[in-house]
Amino acid sequence: MENELFEKTSVPKAYMKLALPVVLSMMVSLVYNMVDTYFIALTGVQELVAGVSLVVPIFTMMIAFGDIFGLGGSSVISRLFGEKREADAKRASAFCVWASVLFGVFVTVILLLFRSQILGILGADETTWQYAGDYYTWIVLGAVFIIFGLVPSNILRTEGLATQAMTGSILGSIVNIILDPVFIFGLKQGAAGAAIATVLGNVIADIYYVYAIRKKAKRLSVALTDVKIPGVMIRDIFTIGIPASITNLMQSFMVMMTNHFLLSYGTDKIAAMGIALKANMITTLILVGFAFGGQPLIGYNYGSGNQKRLKEILKFSYLFEMGLGLVFTVIMSAFAPMIISIFMNDPEIVNNGAMMLRFQQLGMTFMAVTLVSTCVCQSVGNALGAFTLSLSRQGVLYVIALLILSRIFGYTGVLVSQACADVVTAVIAVGIVRKILKVRR
């Protein structure tokens, strides 16, 4: 049945069957992020909102680490399924599961050892240190659960179990949403309460994921006895997983760089940007869900050598994503003040946040091109292409745009930098994918 989905079902239907559960889980995750931001902002303490915003890159970094084994593993497993090497795929899944657990423990130890230094790098000062530190400590203690969760949520889709992957994400987000007000206000834990709720939500999701792999999946494994895999397979996982993780690391880097450039304009600007970036996730997460939801389909058909179907999938992906990005740009820009005011109804925050959100949205159509192209690179095992795109949009090109535009246009230059980086990255992305398809002919 799974092979029929990957090989014979019409492209739009197969793509949506795999992508929609991912999008739905992203939307629930989005609701969680919105509610989380809402409850944090509801405290009315601007320094608390800013402190949590400063530590968000650490949470994003953990997601990036999970992507090493989640996206790297799913890329390899999808191609192995396409090549009918199911025993190898099963061992690869077990390796990714246990490697992520060990790496999560390592991350917790390192981040706790260098807590003060890292908080300083993030930009915490005397007004935000306590709030940032509280949030940081609990998120770090939950690193193993956050990092591990990215593995089953990705590899389950390689077997067509997108609904199970979605269920785990939704379950974790619902638990998080319920516990947020309990810990933040009921138990008066403030910033620490928001982090504790996030960690507990991930724990519940992880328990479900283990159940899903053990009881629902037929070709995946969490058994320690299946962990041993050849070095070449480990290399393939890391070759794709590391560039995939760099994409999220660059997101953390982007937030850190933006916060540092906004520091001189006041704490209220950092708070507004924190809210604007959360609101911007409405577009980003949905576009990411549709782009990467079809990744198993691309990887499978690349592995099986079905060029005709592969090109049909790519054509559908690009047109659909770009159209969706354009629609979101118009809608989000039109309702920007209303969206920001939901989180904090302070006139200054609303004005700044709305402008920030509109500038972020300017690059969405171009970001859509980059997302699909990155997905293609990861799916087919093109490490160089994936690495290039990972470093570009929110990394090298963003820094160049930030340095140049902030010097020329000041505050407005900081805000428009991401959109400019999106345009240039999209052009590079198209060139990389065209080269991949030309070589494959």
C-alpha positions in Angstrom: 0.0 0.0 0.0 2.8 2.4 0.9 4.6 1.6 -2.4 1.5 2.4 -4.3 1.3 5.8 -2.7 4.9 6.5 -3.6 4.9 5.0 -7.1 1.4 5.2 -8.6 -1.0 7.6 -6.8 -1.4 10.9 -8.7 1.2 13.5 -7.7 -1.1 16.1 -6.1 -3.0 13.4 -4.1 0.2 11.6 -3.0 1.9 14.9 -2.1 -1.0 16.1 -0.1 -1.5 12.8 1.7 2.1 13.0 2.9 2.2 16.8 3.4 -1.1 17.7 5.0 -0.5 15.8 8.2 2.8 17.6 8.5 1.1 20.9 7.9 -1.6 20.1 10.4 1.0 19.3 13.0 2.9 22.5 12.1 -0.4 24.4 12.6 -0.9 22.9 16.0 2.7 23.7 16.8 2.0 27.2 15.5 -1.0 27.5 17.8 1.2 26.4 20.7 3.8 29.0 19.8 1.1 31.7 19.6 -0.5 30.7 22.9 3.0 30.4 24.5 3.9 33.9 23.4 0.4 35.1 24.4 0.7 33.8 28.0 4.3 35.1 28.3 3.2 38.5 27.1 0.1 38.4 29.4 2.5 38.8 32.3 2.8 42.4 31.2 6.5 42.4 32.0 8.4 43.6 29.0 11.7 42.4 30.4 10.3 38.9 30.7 9.1 38.9 27.1 12.5 40.2 26.0 14.4 37.6 28.2 12.5 34.7 26.7 13.0 36.1 23.2 16.7 36.2 23.8 16.8 32.5 24.6 14.6 31.3 21.7 17.8 30.6 19.6 18.8 27.9 22.1 15.5 26.1 21.6 15.8 26.5 17.8 19.4 25.1 18.1 18.0 22.0 19.7 15.6 21.5 16.9 18.5 21.9 14.5 20.4 19.2 16.3 17.4 16.9 16.1 17.3 17.5 12.3 20.8 16.0 12.0 19.3 12.6 12.8 15.7 13.3 11.8 16.1 14.8 8.3 19.4 13.1 7.7 17.9 9.8 8.6 14.7 10.2 6.7 16.6 11.2 3.6 18.7 8.0 3.7 15.8 5.8 4.7 13.5 7.1 1.9 16.2 6.3 -0.7 16.8 2.8 0.8 13.1 2.1 0.6 13.2 3.2 -3.1 16.1 0.8 -3.6 14.2 -2.0 -1.8 16.8 -2.3 0.9 14.4 -2.5 3.8 16.7 -4.3 6.3 19.3 -1.5 6.0 16.5 1.1 6.4 15.4 -0.5 9.6 18.9 -0.4 11.1 19.3 3.2 10.0 16.2 4.2 11.9 17.4 2.5 15.1 20.8 4.2 14.8 19.2 7.7 14.4 16.9 7.1 17.4 19.7 6.2 19.8 22.3 8.6 18.4 19.9 11.5 19.1 19.4 10.4 22.7 23.1 10.3 23.4 23.7 13.6 21.6 20.9 15.2 23.7 22.6 14.2 26.9 25.9 15.7 25.6 24.1 19.0 24.7 22.6 19.3 28.2 26.0 18.9 29.8 27.8 21.4 27.6 25.0 24.1 27.8 24.9 23.8 31.6 28.6 24.1 32.0 28.8 27.3 29.9 25.4 28.8 31.0 26.7 32.2 32.0 28.9 32.7 29.0 26.1 31.7 26.6 23.5 33.9 28.2 26.0 36.8 27.8 26.4 35.9 24.1 22.7 35.8 23.7 22.5 39.4 24.9 21.1 39.1 28.4 21.8 42.1 30.6 20.9 43.1 34.2 17.2 43.7 33.2 16.7 40.4 31.4 19.2 38.1 33.0 17.0 36.5 35.6 14.1 35.8 33.1 16.4 34.6 30.4 18.3 32.4 32.8 15.2 30.7 34.2 13.9 29.9 30.7 17.4 28.7 29.6 18.0 26.3 32.4 14.7 24.4 32.0 15.0 24.2 28.2 18.5 22.9 28.5 17.5 20.2 31.0 14.9 19.0 28.5 17.3 18.9 25.5 17.3 15.2 25.1 13.5 15.1 24.8 13.4 18.0 22.3 16.2 16.6 20.1 14.9 13.0 20.2 11.4 14.0 19.1 12.7 15.3 15.7 13.7 11.7 14.8 10.5 9.7 14.9 8.5 12.7 13.6 10.5 12.6 10.4 11.3 8.9 9.9 7.7 7.8 10.4 6.8 9.6 7.2 9.2 7.5 5.2 6.9 4.5 5.7 3.8 6.6 4.9 2.9 7.1 8.5 2.4 10.8 8.3 -0.7 10.7 10.4 1.2 9.1 13.3 3.9 11.7 13.0 1.3 14.4 13.1 -0.5 12.8 16.1 2.7 12.9 18.2 3.3 16.6 17.4 -0.3 17.5 18.1 -0.3 15.6 21.4 2.8 17.3 22.6 1.5 20.8 21.6 -1.8 20.3 23.4 -0.1 19.2 26.6 2.1 22.3 26.3 -0.8 24.7 25.8 -2.7 23.2 28.8 0.3 23.4 31.1 1.5 26.9 30.1 -1.0 28.9 32.2 -0.7 26.3 35.0 3.0 26.8 35.4 3.3 30.5 34.4 0.4 31.8 36.5 -1.0 29.0 38.7 2.4 28.0 40.1 3.9 31.4 39.5 6.9 30.2 37.7 7.0 32.9 35.0 9.6 32.3 32.3 10.7 29.0 33.9 7.1 27.8 33.8 6.9 28.4 30.0 10.0 26.3 29.6 8.8 23.5 31.9 5.5 23.2 30.0 7.5 23.0 26.7 9.7 20.2 28.0 6.8 18.2 29.4 4.9 18.5 26.1 7.9 17.0 24.4 8.1 14.2 26.9 4.5 13.1 26.2 5.1 13.4 22.4 8.2 11.2 22.7 6.3 8.5 24.6 3.7 8.4 21.8 6.4 8.3 19.1 8.1 5.3 20.6 4.7 3.5 20.8 4.0 4.4 17.1 7.3 3.0 15.9 7.0 -0.2 17.9 3.3 -0.9 17.1 2.5 0.8 13.8 5.7 0.8 11.8 6.7 -2.4 10.0 10.0 -1.4 8.6 11.4 0.9 11.3 13.0 0.1 14.7 13.9 1.6 18.1 15.7 -1.6 19.2 19.3 -1.3 20.5 20.1 -4.6 18.7 19.5 -2.9 15.3 21.8 0.1 16.0 24.9 -1.2 14.2 25.2 0.2 10.7 28.1 0.5 8.2 30.2 3.7 8.3 29.2 4.7 4.8 25.5 4.9 6.0 26.5 7.0 9.0 28.4 9.3 6.6 25.3 9.6 4.4 23.1 10.5 7.4 25.5 13.2 8.6 26.2 14.4 5.1 22.6 15.4 4.7 21.7 15.9 8.4 24.3 18.4 9.2 23.4 20.8 6.4 19.8 20.4 7.4 20.6 21.3 11.0 22.6 24.3 9.8 19.4 25.7 8.4 17.9 25.9 11.9 21.2 26.9 13.4 21.2 29.8 11.0 17.7 30.7 12.2 19.1 30.9 15.7 22.0 32.9 14.4 19.6 35.3 12.5 17.6 36.0 15.7 20.8 36.6 17.7 22.2 38.9 15.1 18.9 40.8 14.7 18.6 41.2 18.5 22.2 42.6 18.7 21.5 45.1 16.0 18.3 46.1 17.7 19.8 46.5 21.2 20.8 50.1 20.5 17.2 51.0 19.6 15.8 49.7 23.0 14.4 46.7 24.8 10.9 47.4 23.4 12.3 46.8 19.8 13.6 43.3 20.9 10.3 42.5 22.5 8.4 43.6 19.3 10.8 41.6 17.1 10.2 38.5 19.4 6.5 38.8 18.8 6.8 39.6 15.1 9.0 36.5 14.5 6.5 34.3 16.3 3.7 35.8 14.2 5.8 35.3 11.1 5.8 31.6 11.9 2.2 31.5 10.7 3.5 31.6 7.2 6.9 30.0 7.7 5.7 26.8 9.4 2.9 26.1 6.9 5.3 26.6 4.0 7.9 24.4 5.7 5.2 21.8 6.3 4.2 21.6 2.6 7.8 21.8 1.3 9.2 19.0 3.5 6.0 17.0 3.8 6.7 15.7 0.3 10.3 14.9 1.0 9.8 11.1 1.3 8.0 11.2 -2.1 11.0 13.0 -3.7 13.6 10.7 -2.0 11.7 7.5 -2.9 11.4 8.4 -6.6 14.9 9.6 -6.8 16.1 6.3 -5.3 14.0 4.2 -7.7 15.2 6.2 -10.7 11.7 7.3 -11.8 12.7 10.6 -13.5 9.3 11.4 -15.0 7.4 11.2 -11.7 10.2 13.1 -9.9 9.9 16.0 -12.3 6.1 16.1 -11.9 6.5 16.2 -8.2 9.0 19.1 -8.4 6.8 21.1 -10.7 3.8 20.7 -8.5 5.9 21.6 -5.4 7.4 24.8 -6.7 4.1 26.2 -8.2 2.1 25.3 -5.1 4.6 26.7 -2.6 5.2 30.0 -4.5 1.5 30.6 -4.9 0.9 29.9 -1.2 3.7 32.2 -0.2 2.3 35.1 -2.2 -1.2 34.6 -0.7 0.3 34.7 2.8 2.3 37.8 2.1 -0.8 39.8 1.1 -3.0 38.5 4.0 -0.4 38.8 6.8 0.7 42.3 5.7 -2.9 43.5 5.6 -3.7 42.3 9.1 -0.2 42.9 10.7 -1.3 45.4 13.4 -4.2 43.2 14.4 -2.0 40.1 14.7 0.6 41.8 16.8 -2.0 43.4 19.1 -3.3 39.9 20.0 0.0 39.3 21.9 0.7 42.7 23.5 -1.7 45.6 23.1 1.0 48.3 23.6 0.8 51.0 20.9 4.6 51.1 20.5 5.0 47.3 20.4 2.1 47.1 17.9 3.5 49.7 15.6 7.0 48.3 15.6 5.9 44.7 15.5 3.5 45.3 12.5 6.3 47.0 10.5 8.7 44.1 11.4 6.2 41.5 10.4 5.5 43.2 7.0 9.2 43.3 6.2 9.5 39.6 7.1 6.6 38.7 4.8 8.1 40.5 1.8 10.4 37.5 1.2 7.9 34.7 1.6 7.5 33.8 -2.1 11.3 33.6 -2.5 11.6 31.7 0.7 9.2 29.1 -0.7 11.6 28.5 -3.6 14.5 28.0 -1.2 12.5 25.6 1.0 11.5 23.3 -1.9 15.1 23.5 -3.3 16.6 22.6 0.1 14.1 19.7 0.3 15.3 18.4 -3.1 18.9 18.6 -2.1 18.3 16.7 1.2 16.1 14.1 -0.5 18.6 13.2 -3.3 21.6 13.3 -1.0 23.2 16.5 -2.6 25.2 17.6 0.5 26.9 20.5 -1.2 23.7 22.1 -2.4 22.0 21.6 1.0 25.0 23.0 2.8 25.1 26.1 0.5 21.4 26.9 0.9 21.6 26.2 4.7 24.4 28.8 5.1 22.9 31.4 2.8 19.4 32.6 3.6 19.7 33.3 7.3 23.5 33.1 7.5 26.1 34.5 5.1 23.7 36.5 2.9 21.7 37.7 5.8 24.8 39.0 7.6 26.0 40.8 4.4 22.6 42.4 3.9 22.4 43.3 7.6 25.8 45.0 7.7 25.2 46.9 4.5 21.6 47.9 4.9 21.8 48.8 8.6 24.7 51.2 7.8 22.8 52.8 4.9 19.2 52.8 6.2 19.7 52.4 10.0 16.7 50.8 11.8 14.7 50.2 8.6 17.8 48.5 7.1 17.8 46.0 9.9 14.2 45.1 9.2 14.5 44.7 5.4 17.7 42.6 5.5 15.9 39.2 5.7 13.7 39.9 2.6 16.7 40.9 0.6 18.6 37.8 1.6 15.5 35.7 0.6 15.6 37.0 -2.9 19.3 36.3 -3.5 19.1 32.8 -1.9 16.1 31.9 -4.2 18.2 32.7 -7.3 21.0 30.5 -6.0 18.6 27.7 -5.1 17.1 27.5 -8.6 20.6 27.3 -10.1 21.5 24.4 -7.8 18.3 22.4 -8.5 18.7 22.8 -12.3 22.2 21.5 -12.0 21.0 18.4 -10.0 18.3 17.6 -12.6 20.8 18.1 -15.5 23.3 15.7 -13.9 20.6 13.1 -13.2 19.5 12.9 -16.9 
